[in-house]
Amino acid sequence: MQLEGSTVVVTGASGGIGRALAGELASAGARLILAGRDAGRLGAVVDELPDGCVRETCIGDLTDVADRDRLAAAARRHDCAVLVNVCGGNRFGLLDHQSDADVDALLAVNLAAPIQLTRALLDHLRRRPSAMVVNVGSAYGAIGFPGYAIYCASKFGLRGFSEALGRELADTAVRVLHVAPRATRTSMNSDAVNAMNQALGNAADDPEQVARRIVAAIRADERRVVIGWPERFFARLNQALPGVVDRALGQQLRTVKRFATTHAQEEPLS
Ligand SMILES: NC(=O)c1ccc[n+]([C@@H]2O[C@H](COP(=O)([O-])OP(=O)(O)OC[C@H]3O[C@@H](n4cnc5c(N)ncnc54)[C@H](OP(=O)(O)O)[C@@H]3O)[C@@H](O)[C@H]2O)c1
């Protein structure tokens, strides 16, 4: 997919990965429509970018249909060629520490919002000579991890959506790319998550590395990207021999529970 001169919509552009991605896309010559909930944070991202590459910004909650429709209208107006669904959140903790509202909110932002936004833009994208939908999932969209039950449900769902839609659109010029980052140093991860990852020896990437990999995958028309060697291996192992991964994660459960319960009260729903 050619990025130079193409209009790209980035949701979650006010967050860590979205912000880095906006920078990489601007360097690749793309025109940008940037979406986020927080006007101040999104404005700071725009200020860092070269003049003229941002065509429009859209402030709103993408779990809200009216805000989503506003973004879709802006995307059509600027003849968007690529939609990158980055926005998302997490609330690390055991399932019985999550409220009804937590469950609904996480599934809405991580799963329903990207599906609905994609659906709203599909007619437009299909009419273009080439187009792409990029869904930013997670390594936890292929490996169920304790303390992440709802997050995993949403990201497994996003991966399934991406695969099915990609196959559904195989006879069109719209490509679907699913990217699964591993732990990334952004504010989505609370102190408890960072401390747990350190205790378990889980590697973490900088958002700039993730953004560069996403842009390379868009340019190369890739379909599936899992970032990180052990994560790629464990995703495959989990599919082929889930019992082996059950046992490996069983040995980490005490550590996960220690961080999930001692820090449960301070976890934000981001
Ligand atoms: N960080 C990681 O370890 C990691 C690992 C794998 C995958 N990912 C995935 O990468 C994506 C980006 O994560 P990140 O680390 O960059 O997180 P982040 O820094 O917390 O950014 C999240 C972004 O999503 C936006 N957002 C959240 N809820 C929203 C809503 N209801 N409506 C509209 N926008 C909303 C936020 O907007 P405001 O800031 O304006 O509210 C922000 O721009 C997520 O899908 C996440 O699941 C992250």
The ligand as a Gaussian input file, in Angstrom:
#p B3LYP/6-31G(d) Opt

LIG

0 1
 N        0.839000      -0.594000      25.529000
 C        0.879000      -1.904000      25.374000
 O        1.541000      -2.641000      26.145000
 C        0.116000      -2.553000      24.250000
 C        0.472000      -3.871000      23.901000
 C       -0.224000      -4.496000      22.878000
 C       -1.258000      -3.835000      22.255000
 N       -1.584000      -2.552000      22.617000
 C       -2.709000      -1.917000      21.935000
 O       -2.258000      -0.767000      21.276000
 C       -3.323000       0.193000      21.220000
 C       -2.808000       1.549000      21.703000
 O       -2.391000       1.383000      23.033000
 P       -1.407000       2.419000      23.764000
 O       -0.435000       1.612000      24.505000
 O       -0.951000       3.470000      22.819000
 O       -2.418000       3.027000      24.830000
 P       -2.633000       4.532000      25.343000
 O       -1.359000       5.259000      25.354000
 O       -3.405000       4.399000      26.593000
 O       -3.577000       5.153000      24.201000
 C       -4.899000       4.717000      24.044000
 C       -5.552000       5.576000      23.018000
 O       -6.905000       5.133000      22.826000
 C       -7.760000       6.248000      22.979000
 N       -9.042000       5.833000      23.538000
 C       -9.262000       5.092000      24.648000
 N      -10.572000       4.928000      24.830000
 C      -11.188000       5.580000      23.828000
 C      -12.550000       5.787000      23.468000
 N      -13.555000       5.278000      24.199000
 N      -12.811000       6.525000      22.362000
 C      -11.822000       7.050000      21.621000
 N      -10.513000       6.890000      21.903000
 C      -10.215000       6.167000      23.000000
 C       -7.045000       7.175000      23.925000
 O       -7.582000       8.469000      23.747000
 P       -7.363000       9.668000      24.847000
 O       -5.969000       9.529000      25.323000
 O       -7.575000      10.888000      24.051000
 O       -8.362000       9.420000      25.875000
 C       -5.625000       7.047000      23.420000
 O       -5.444000       7.847000      22.272000
 C       -4.472000      -0.382000      22.053000
 O       -5.425000      -0.963000      21.200000
 C       -3.784000      -1.443000      22.884000
 O       -4.651000      -2.470000      23.254000
 C       -0.906000      -1.894000      23.589000

